[in-house]
Amino acid sequence: MELPAVTNPLLVCAGVFALAAVFIGSAFLKTSPSRIATGVIRTKTEYGGGTYSQQQVGAQRGFRASTSIPIAPSYTFEVAVQGLPDLARCSLNTVAAEKFHIGQKVRVEYIVRGMKPFWSRVYITNMEAVP
């Protein structure tokens, strides 16, 4: 029995792009249930504030200048969460980050996004100090 030849290569491209969209959507948009665990802060990195310049795009830009967007300073923490092989990251503003330091035990609430055999990332949604 002979298989029919593909008559339109655009159908093949559409199928490939549809599979890619399903893969990307399941990797980045699908979330796991929220979990709670304890961990230890390994690093605390300060990121200073600054400004971001947004350029106007499109056919009718005219003489508009770029828009400056202020970026607030923050701290990024890397936390060794119990039961996870890799470090999880959490960013906090400077006021919330004052009560955390390196080596401190914390309780974190996190979600895992991604597709386990290919890629996954841990997002910390809440971090509290353990007394």
Secondary structure, 3 states (H helix, E strand, C coil): CCCCCCCCHHHHHHHHHHHHHHHHHHHHCCECCCEEEEEEEEEEEEECCEEEEECCCCCCCCCCCCEEEEECCEEEEEEEECCCCCCEEEEEEHHHHCCCCCCCEEEEEEEEEEECCCEEEEEEEEEEECC
